[in-house]
Amino acid sequence: MQAISDFFTWLFTNKTGVIFLVIGGILLCLVIAVVMERKTKQTYFEHEKTDNDWSLFDDDDDEDSDK
């Protein structure tokens, strides 16, 4: 138990431990994001755009007709 206590003391009180904690959190979030992105791409694969498809960011046609 003393080793675990010493590890957590080093992790939260030492400057190097805090840096490892922050970098570890960033890496963990990166791994989670990559895994979720791959699962999303497998579920919603790319397909040809049809007339019925809409896009939140593709509004170039509407802007050109107004000018």
C-alpha positions as CSV (number, residue, x, y, z in Angstrom):
1,M,0.0,0.0,0.0
2,Q,2.9,2.3,0.7
3,A,4.0,2.1,-3.0
4,I,0.6,3.2,-4.2
5,S,0.5,6.0,-1.8
6,D,4.0,7.2,-2.8
7,F,3.0,7.0,-6.5
8,F,-0.1,9.2,-6.0
9,T,1.9,11.6,-3.9
10,W,4.5,11.9,-6.7
11,L,1.8,12.2,-9.3
12,F,-0.1,15.1,-7.7
13,T,2.6,17.0,-5.8
14,N,5.7,16.7,-8.0
15,K,6.0,18.9,-11.1
16,T,7.1,16.0,-13.2
17,G,4.2,13.9,-12.0
18,V,1.7,16.7,-12.9
19,I,3.2,16.9,-16.4
20,F,2.8,13.2,-16.8
21,L,-0.8,13.4,-15.6
22,V,-1.7,16.2,-18.1
23,I,0.1,14.4,-21.0
24,G,-1.6,11.1,-20.0
25,G,-5.0,12.8,-20.0
26,I,-4.4,14.3,-23.5
27,L,-3.3,10.9,-24.9
28,L,-6.3,9.2,-23.3
29,C,-8.7,11.7,-24.9
30,L,-6.8,11.3,-28.3
31,V,-7.2,7.5,-28.2
32,I,-10.9,7.8,-27.3
33,A,-11.5,10.3,-30.1
34,V,-9.7,8.0,-32.7
35,V,-11.7,4.9,-31.6
36,M,-15.0,6.8,-31.7
37,E,-14.2,8.3,-35.1
38,R,-13.4,4.9,-36.6
39,K,-16.6,3.4,-35.3
40,T,-18.6,6.3,-36.6
41,K,-17.0,5.9,-40.1
42,Q,-17.9,2.2,-40.1
43,T,-21.5,3.0,-39.2
44,Y,-22.0,6.0,-41.5
45,F,-19.9,5.2,-44.5
46,E,-19.4,7.7,-47.3
47,H,-22.0,7.5,-50.1
48,E,-22.8,9.4,-53.2
49,K,-24.7,12.7,-52.6
50,T,-28.2,12.8,-53.9
51,D,-30.8,15.6,-54.4
52,N,-32.4,14.7,-51.1
53,D,-29.2,15.0,-49.0
54,W,-28.5,18.1,-47.1
55,S,-25.5,19.4,-45.3
56,L,-25.1,21.8,-42.4
57,F,-22.0,23.4,-43.9
58,D,-22.7,23.2,-47.7
59,D,-24.8,26.4,-48.3
60,D,-22.8,27.8,-51.3
61,D,-25.8,27.3,-53.6
62,D,-28.1,29.4,-51.5
63,E,-25.6,32.2,-51.1
64,D,-24.9,32.4,-54.9
65,S,-28.6,32.7,-55.8
66,D,-29.1,35.6,-53.4
67,K,-26.4,37.8,-54.9
